[in-house]
Amino acid sequence: MKKLLFTLSLLLMSMGAFAQTKTFEVGGKLNYGTDAPHFGIGAVARYNFDEHFRPELTMNFYPKDGNDVSAWDINANLHYLFHMTDRFKLYPLGGVGIMGASYDGPAGSTSSTKLGANLGGGLQFNLTDKLHLNAETYYQFVSDDGRGVMSVSLVYVL
């Protein structure tokens, strides 16, 4: 019985230590895509459930920039964080996304939606304990199309 109580006590203490690393982050981002439309804005939400793994959900919109095409994407990525210093982290990322584009011009209008995969990496600089600046680049693999994306985001830790 003492062994069981001791084991349960250790388990509860370790769960308390694990729970302290959980954080939720929300923020905004600016994007540049290698394929038109080039410039976009987005929103990001992340959940750090331990020191290394961080799932992320992003939603981006790329308005028309002179070519009658607008685009959007929704991505679910996973980061693996490498803690370089207390304020600086590097991470590879991988995930899936849904990408859509709409053409609305003189020749008519059409739209398409495709499923794809993301692969890339980024870096995080902690401005404060609650405010983080991220820069990342990744490639969106889509069946007959693809594009590179570079982004800068500012997130707040809740």
N, C-alpha and C positions, 0 to 999 in steps of 0.2 A: 504494500500500500504506500509506503514511503517513497519507493521508486516511482510509482505512478504519479504521486503528487509532485515530486521533484521534476519529472519529465514534463508534466503539464505546466509547472511554473516556468521552466526554461522556454517552453513553446510560447507562452503568453508574453514573456519578456522579449523574445525574438520578434514576435508579431508587432509589438509596440515599436521596436527599433525599425522594422520594415515600414510601418505605417508613416513614420516621420519622413520618408523619402518621397511619398506620394504628393504630387503637385499637379495642378491643372493650370494651363496657360491659354490665353486668348490674345489675338492681335490682328493686325492688318499687314498687308504686303504689297509690294510693287513688283511687277514681273516684266521681263523682256523675253519674247519668244523669237526664235530664229526664222520662223515662217510667219507671214502676214496673217492676221494683224499682229503687230509686234508688241505694243505696250498694253499692259493690263493691270488690274487691281484685284485684290483678293482678301479673304479672311482665313485665319488659321486657328485651329484648336488642337491642343496637345495635352496628353496625360502622361506624366512621368510616374510609372508605377514601381520603378526601382532606380538605382543609380545609372543603369546603362540602357534599358529599353524604354522607348518613347513612341507610342503610336500617335499618328497625326492625321487630322482631317483638314483638307483645304478646299476652298471654293474660289475659283478665279473667273473673271470676266474680262474679255479683250474686245473693247468697242471698235467700231469701224475706224480705220485710219487712212482713208482715201482710196480704198479698194473695194468698197461695197460688201466686205466680209466682216462679220463679227464672230467671235468664238467664246466658248466657256469650257471649263472642266471642273470636275469634282474628283479629288484624289484621296485615297487612304494609303498612307505610307507608314513605314516603321523605321525609326532611327536607332542606331546603336552608338551610344555616346562614349567617346574616349576623353577622359578628363585630363587635359594637358596641364592646366594650372587651376587655381580656384575660380578664375574668371573666364577661362578660355576652354572650349570643347570642340572637338572635331567629330563628325559622324558620317558614315555611309547611310544611304537611304534606298529603300526599295518598296514598291507597292503597286497598286492597281489604280486605274482611273477611267472615268467616262468623259470622253471629249466630244464636244459638239461644235458645229460651225453652221452659219447661215449666210447665204448670199441673197442680197436684196438690191437689185440694180436694174438698169434699163432693159436687160435681156430677160427679166422675170425674177422669180425668187425660188430658192431651194434650200434645203437644210439636210444635215446628216448628223448622226450620233454613232460613235464607235467606242468600243472597249479597248483599253490598252494597258501597258505596264510602264512603270517608272523605275529608273535606275540612276543614281547619282550620289551626291554628297554635299556636305556643308560644314560651316563653322558657326559657333555661337560665342558671342562676347557678352558677358554679364555686366551691363552698365551699373546696375545695383542688384540687391538681392531679389527685387521684384520686377526689374525691367531688363529684358534680354534683346540684343540685336543679333539677327541671324542673316547670313548670306549663304545661298546654296545654288547649285546648278544640277540639273538632272535632264535626262532625255526621256521623252514620252514615246514609247514604241507603240505604234498603231499599225494595223494590218497592211494598208497600202500607203501609209503616210506616217510621219513622225516629225518631231521637232525638239530642239533643245530649248530649255527654259532656264533663265537666270533670274533669281529673285532676292530681294532684301525684305526682311520682315522685322517688325518691332512687336514683341509680345510682353504681356503683363502676367505675372504669376498671381493667381487668386489664392 
